[in-house]
Amino acid sequence: MKTLSGGCHCKAVRFEVDVEDGPIPLLDCNCSMCAATGFLHLIAAKAEFRLLSGDDNLGEYRFGEGIARHLFCKTCGIKSFYVPRSHPDGYSVNARCLDDYASLTFAVEAFDGRNWEAARERLG
């Protein structure tokens, strides 16, 4: 395991996430939200994620069924992580918000979020 750090654009929100060594598995979702924002999902269990700063600077947006908690920095508007509908007891980190994004190796898998229920079944 290794620990990566990241955060929003203005650095008000900062976090750490633990990942396995090797290519980091990511999901590239095509739903309306992810397609519009370019979010690349690094799924982490609650114990693997630590919010270091900015809790008081997070806004929240919910839509649809209201299960996912889309969290964004109130200053710069960046959603660097959130609580996803698919993993409500964990987090999804936007890999593009990791400090070392350009130097990391990823294994990206497409996720058909436009057909969420069927895609979630296939994901397991």
trRosetta pair geometry for C-beta under 8 A, 3 or more apart (Angstrom, degrees):
i j d omega theta_ij theta_ji phi_ij phi_ji
1 18 5.1 8 -177 -177 119 108
1 19 6.9 153 -150 79 70 28
1 20 6.2 -51 -97 -101 61 42
1 21 7.1 -108 -69 -28 15 78
2 18 7.2 163 82 -149 28 64
2 19 6.1 -25 62 64 77 79
2 21 6.1 87 -13 -80 107 75
3 16 5.3 2 -176 -176 108 116
3 17 7.2 155 -152 78 62 31
3 18 5.4 -35 -95 -94 70 69
3 19 7.9 141 -103 18 23 71
4 16 6.9 155 80 -155 41 63
4 17 5.5 -21 61 62 92 83
4 18 7.9 160 17 -96 73 20
4 19 6.0 12 -2 7 116 117
4 98 5.2 -13 159 -147 129 119
4 99 7.2 -171 -180 35 83 89
4 100 6.6 -115 -142 37 103 109
4 104 7.6 16 -113 -88 142 143
5 14 6.9 -1 -174 -173 103 95
5 15 7.0 167 -151 89 60 45
5 16 5.2 -33 -96 -98 72 74
5 52 7.7 -1 -139 -7 105 147
5 98 7.4 120 85 -154 34 69
5 99 5.1 15 86 -2 84 128
6 14 7.5 170 94 -149 33 58
6 15 5.9 -19 67 62 76 87
6 16 8.0 139 21 -97 68 32
6 17 7.3 -13 21 8 111 108
6 80 6.0 -178 131 -176 107 125
6 93 6.8 110 58 -173 145 121
6 94 8.0 -159 147 72 148 74
6 97 4.6 99 168 125 125 78
6 98 4.1 -75 -77 -108 129 40
6 99 5.4 -148 -91 -23 59 69
6 101 7.9 74 -109 -51 120 96
7 11 5.7 71 104 -128 141 48
7 12 7.7 174 171 59 124 39
7 13 5.0 170 -158 97 93 64
7 14 4.1 -38 -80 -100 136 53
7 15 6.1 149 -82 13 72 72
7 53 8.0 0 -116 64 138 91
7 54 7.2 132 -148 -5 114 153
7 80 5.6 -30 -168 -130 25 176
7 97 6.4 -141 71 169 15 106
7 99 7.7 29 16 -61 81 89
8 11 6.8 -140 71 -52 73 17
8 12 6.1 -23 58 49 127 78
8 13 4.3 67 -6 46 112 105
8 54 7.2 160 10 -151 120 165
8 72 7.9 101 -108 -169 130 58
8 73 3.9 49 -120 -32 170 146
8 75 7.5 124 115 62 146 98
8 76 5.3 153 154 58 118 124
8 78 4.0 152 -146 68 89 120
8 80 4.9 -120 -71 -29 63 125
8 97 6.9 -17 -89 -147 34 126
9 73 7.4 -150 33 51 77 151
9 76 4.2 -151 59 159 107 157
9 77 8.0 -1 25 55 125 68
9 78 4.8 141 -9 -30 93 143
10 73 6.5 177 38 150 106 151
10 75 4.9 -80 51 108 158 127
10 76 4.1 177 -14 -39 108 126
10 78 7.8 175 7 14 78 119
11 14 6.5 19 -168 -65 66 102
12 53 7.2 -125 168 124 43 102
12 54 4.8 111 134 -109 71 113
12 57 4.7 -81 145 112 126 168
12 73 5.5 125 65 -150 114 121
12 74 8.0 -78 102 50 153 74
12 75 5.1 105 -3 21 152 139
12 76 7.2 168 18 1 113 102
13 51 7.6 -50 -163 -151 85 97
13 53 6.8 -167 -134 96 28 69
13 54 3.3 -156 -98 118 57 166
13 57 6.1 -139 -62 84 88 114
13 58 6.5 88 -100 -75 129 90
13 73 4.8 -131 -6 -87 124 105
13 78 7.6 -153 46 79 127 100
13 80 5.9 175 104 29 125 133
14 51 7.8 116 84 -168 51 55
14 52 4.3 -49 102 67 98 114
14 53 4.6 31 37 43 102 95
14 54 6.2 132 12 -5 60 119
15 49 6.5 -10 -178 -169 123 86
15 50 6.3 159 -160 85 73 51
15 51 5.2 -39 -102 -108 94 48
15 52 5.8 -179 -99 5 29 88
15 80 6.9 171 17 117 123 125
15 81 6.1 -4 16 -5 167 145
15 93 7.2 -149 97 -115 141 118
16 49 7.5 162 87 -153 55 42
16 50 4.7 0 55 56 95 103
16 52 6.2 77 -13 -44 90 115
17 42 6.7 104 130 115 158 128
17 44 5.0 -105 -152 -85 114 160
17 48 5.9 42 -162 140 71 89
17 49 5.2 -6 -106 -103 83 71
17 50 7.6 -169 -74 24 43 67
17 91 7.6 -127 -107 85 118 129
17 93 5.2 -75 -50 -39 161 160
17 98 7.9 -81 41 -101 119 106
18 44 7.3 124 53 -145 65 119
18 48 4.3 -115 52 -152 95 85
18 49 7.8 -120 17 -57 76 40
19 24 5.2 -10 -178 -117 148 109
19 42 7.0 -49 -92 -175 126 127
19 44 7.6 -79 -79 -97 76 106
19 48 7.6 91 -66 -179 46 128
20 24 7.6 156 59 -108 74 64
22 105 7.5 -82 166 86 39 118
23 105 4.7 -81 -105 125 71 99
23 106 5.9 87 -170 -171 87 11
23 107 4.1 85 132 -33 129 96
24 42 6.1 -13 159 -122 120 116
24 95 7.0 152 107 -119 133 126
24 104 6.1 -6 9 164 129 123
24 105 6.9 136 8 88 79 55
24 106 5.0 -42 64 -109 84 69
24 107 7.0 -176 77 20 32 75
25 42 7.6 127 85 -130 57 67
25 43 7.7 -34 99 33 103 94
25 106 7.5 123 -108 -164 11 73
25 107 5.1 -30 -100 69 60 102
25 109 6.9 0 -165 1 91 112
26 40 4.9 4 -177 168 135 100
26 41 6.0 140 -165 71 70 53
26 42 5.7 -41 -102 -76 81 68
26 95 5.3 -39 -107 -29 134 148
26 106 5.0 -1 -1 -169 123 123
26 107 6.9 159 21 75 74 47
26 108 4.8 -24 72 -105 106 70
26 109 7.1 168 85 24 52 69
27 40 7.5 161 73 -169 43 56
27 41 4.1 -18 56 62 93 118
27 43 6.9 42 1 -30 117 107
27 108 7.7 139 -107 -157 12 64
27 109 5.7 -34 -107 73 61 88
27 110 7.8 54 -161 177 66 10
27 111 4.3 25 -175 -22 111 134
27 123 8.0 8 -107 -118 139 134
28 34 7.8 157 -176 153 46 131
28 40 5.9 -20 -94 -120 75 80
28 41 7.6 -160 -67 21 27 86
28 108 5.3 38 -26 -177 117 110
28 109 7.0 180 18 83 82 34
28 110 5.4 -43 69 -107 98 51
28 111 6.4 160 68 18 41 82
29 34 3.9 70 83 57 102 168
29 35 7.5 -104 111 -44 69 70
29 39 7.0 -13 46 84 105 100
29 41 6.3 52 -15 -14 110 125
29 111 4.4 -34 -92 78 72 110
29 112 7.9 -109 -144 -9 65 2
29 113 3.9 48 -172 -26 105 133
30 34 6.8 -75 -69 82 7 112
30 35 5.3 42 -159 -68 50 113
30 110 7.3 13 -26 -166 109 95
30 111 7.3 -175 6 84 74 59
30 112 6.2 -19 40 -130 114 45
30 113 5.5 176 58 39 53 89
30 114 5.5 -41 102 -19 99 102
31 34 5.0 75 53 21 84 101
31 35 6.5 -161 78 -9 33 95
31 113 3.0 -73 -40 123 98 126
31 114 5.8 176 -100 -62 53 51
31 116 6.7 35 -89 -72 124 104
32 35 6.2 -57 -135 39 19 109
32 36 6.3 17 164 -17 57 114
32 114 7.7 97 -36 -98 70 80
33 36 6.1 -67 -153 36 23 107
33 37 6.4 -10 163 6 63 116
33 39 7.3 -3 127 14 85 137
33 63 7.8 166 -67 46 125 130
33 70 7.1 -120 -160 -98 146 143
34 37 6.2 -73 -140 50 28 93
34 38 7.7 -173 175 6 60 3
34 39 4.4 -94 -134 53 79 106
34 41 7.6 -42 -122 -39 136 104
34 113 6.0 94 26 32 131 161
35 38 7.9 29 -170 -65 23 41
37 79 6.5 -8 -172 46 158 119
37 94 7.9 -82 132 -112 117 140
38 96 6.6 17 124 -5 105 163
39 79 7.0 -33 -92 93 123 114
39 92 7.7 57 166 134 124 120
39 94 5.0 -89 -140 -110 78 104
39 96 7.6 -127 -127 23 36 116
40 94 6.2 90 49 -159 63 62
40 95 4.2 -54 95 35 113 109
40 96 5.7 107 25 -24 109 92
40 106 7.7 1 161 -162 139 162
40 108 7.0 -57 -150 -118 117 112
41 84 7.2 38 -134 -68 130 152
41 92 4.5 -38 -141 -161 97 115
41 93 7.5 111 -156 58 45 45
41 94 7.5 -36 -87 -99 40 47
41 95 7.5 -5 60 -18 8 96
41 111 7.4 -14 34 16 136 148
42 92 6.9 136 61 -163 45 57
42 93 4.4 -32 64 64 104 96
42 94 7.6 116 15 -152 92 0
42 95 4.9 112 -34 -70 112 89
42 98 7.7 48 -2 -48 154 125
43 84 7.4 -67 -113 29 92 144
43 86 7.7 -68 -111 97 130 118
43 87 5.6 123 -153 -12 111 160
43 90 6.4 57 -178 116 80 139
43 91 7.7 159 -154 88 45 47
43 92 5.6 -25 -97 -103 61 76
44 48 4.2 -131 -172 89 101 117
44 49 4.6 115 112 -51 135 105
44 90 5.7 -175 93 178 49 110
44 91 4.9 -14 64 65 98 92
44 92 7.5 163 20 -93 77 26
44 93 6.0 35 -4 -11 123 110
45 48 4.7 89 56 4 77 107
45 49 7.5 -170 86 -3 40 92
45 89 7.6 -7 -150 116 69 89
45 90 4.8 -78 -123 -110 30 119
46 49 6.3 -75 -151 41 30 102
46 89 5.8 -73 -31 158 119 71
46 90 5.3 -118 -43 -105 64 55
46 91 7.0 111 -97 -15 50 90
48 90 7.7 15 42 -147 103 107
49 81 7.2 148 -153 -167 137 156
49 90 7.2 122 1 -169 130 72
49 91 4.5 44 -50 27 171 142
49 93 7.1 -177 -111 -55 118 114
51 54 7.0 -114 -177 61 104 84
51 55 5.7 95 134 -71 140 93
54 57 4.5 -66 -159 49 76 112
54 58 6.3 92 140 -45 88 88
54 73 6.7 -44 -172 -112 134 94
55 58 6.1 -45 -158 5 33 116
57 73 5.8 8 134 -148 107 72
57 74 5.1 -132 -174 30 68 101
57 75 6.2 -16 -171 -14 124 101
58 71 4.8 -9 -169 -169 121 106
58 72 6.9 130 -154 62 68 29
58 73 6.8 -49 -101 -95 55 40
58 74 6.9 -170 -116 -24 5 92
59 71 7.2 152 76 -154 43 54
59 72 5.2 -27 61 65 94 84
59 73 7.6 20 15 115 89 8
59 74 4.8 113 -33 -80 105 86
60 69 5.7 -39 -146 -167 114 87
60 70 6.7 125 -161 72 56 56
60 71 5.7 -23 -98 -98 71 66
60 72 7.8 164 -86 20 25 74
61 70 4.3 -37 67 76 88 115
61 72 6.8 18 0 3 110 117
62 66 4.3 51 160 -136 130 70
62 67 7.9 143 -149 31 112 23
62 68 6.7 161 -127 78 76 64
62 69 6.5 -31 -80 -107 99 49
62 70 6.7 171 -78 20 43 90
63 66 7.2 -173 69 -79 6 57
63 70 7.8 4 7 4 90 133
64 67 7.8 -48 95 20 102 82
64 68 7.7 39 56 27 116 105
65 85 7.1 88 64 -123 120 130
67 85 4.4 84 91 -118 118 86
67 88 6.1 -77 173 -88 102 124
68 82 6.5 43 177 141 96 123
68 83 6.4 174 -156 94 53 67
68 84 5.4 -13 -120 -146 104 37
68 85 4.2 -57 -54 -43 96 83
68 88 7.9 -120 -90 -96 48 83
69 82 5.9 -170 92 -173 62 88
69 83 4.0 28 43 46 105 109
70 79 6.0 -33 -175 -127 87 141
70 82 4.9 -17 -121 -130 42 149
71 79 6.5 129 80 -138 49 84
71 81 6.6 -8 65 88 115 66
71 82 4.9 170 21 -107 81 75
71 83 7.3 69 -17 -1 112 80
72 77 5.7 -4 167 -166 126 41
72 78 6.4 170 -154 85 85 25
72 79 4.4 -52 -91 -77 87 77
73 76 4.9 15 94 46 130 81
73 77 6.3 -46 71 4 81 13
73 78 5.2 16 23 50 116 75
73 79 7.9 -152 3 -72 72 35
73 80 7.3 44 -30 -5 106 104
74 77 8.0 30 -147 -72 14 48
78 97 6.8 139 160 -105 126 125
79 82 5.9 -5 -176 -45 111 115
79 94 6.6 107 107 -30 73 137
80 93 7.0 -8 151 -154 71 73
80 94 5.4 -115 -152 37 40 109
80 97 3.7 -179 -137 168 91 166
81 91 5.2 8 179 179 119 119
81 92 6.5 166 -155 85 68 47
81 93 4.6 -24 -100 -105 101 61
81 94 6.5 -133 -71 2 48 75
81 97 7.4 -125 -40 71 73 145
82 91 7.0 152 79 -154 25 75
82 92 5.8 -16 61 58 74 94
83 87 7.8 -127 -169 94 60 73
83 88 6.2 51 164 -143 104 52
83 90 7.5 150 -137 84 72 36
83 91 6.2 -58 -93 -104 56 60
83 92 7.6 135 -125 14 12 83
84 87 5.1 45 67 42 104 81
84 88 7.2 -113 86 -71 49 47
84 90 7.5 -18 38 80 93 84
84 91 7.5 104 -1 -165 87 25
84 92 4.3 59 -35 -16 122 127
85 88 6.7 2 -144 -64 27 91
85 116 7.6 6 93 -172 140 140
86 92 7.8 67 53 -58 105 129
86 120 5.8 -156 -116 -118 101 109
86 123 7.2 -8 -157 88 134 155
87 90 4.1 -37 150 50 118 109
87 91 7.4 -64 104 19 120 15
87 92 6.8 130 50 -51 119 91
93 97 6.9 -126 176 63 83 109
93 98 7.2 68 146 -62 123 94
94 97 4.4 70 81 2 100 110
95 98 5.7 -28 -166 -3 50 117
95 101 6.2 120 149 -125 74 100
95 104 7.5 -130 -171 80 108 142
95 106 6.5 55 -171 -97 160 142
96 101 5.6 56 -136 -132 36 155
97 101 7.5 107 37 -61 13 130
98 101 4.6 133 67 -67 89 79
98 104 6.6 6 100 -8 146 149
100 103 4.9 -60 179 51 93 105
100 104 5.6 103 114 -41 94 99
101 104 6.1 -63 -146 23 26 113
111 119 5.6 103 -174 170 72 135
111 123 7.0 22 -125 -75 107 129
112 115 4.8 -6 135 47 114 95
112 116 7.8 -148 110 -74 68 32
112 118 7.1 -28 88 85 124 99
112 119 4.1 -169 63 -80 82 130
113 116 5.4 20 -158 -86 54 83
113 119 6.4 -89 -73 57 35 159
115 118 4.7 -22 145 44 108 115
115 119 5.6 120 90 -25 78 100
116 119 5.8 -67 -141 42 25 107
116 120 5.9 26 164 -23 67 109
117 120 5.9 -55 -146 33 25 111
117 121 6.7 30 154 -22 61 104
118 121 5.8 -51 -153 30 32 115
118 122 6.8 29 152 -15 63 105
119 122 5.8 -56 -153 37 35 111
119 123 6.3 38 150 -24 67 107
120 123 5.5 -54 -147 33 34 115
121 124 7.8 40 169 -67 30 35
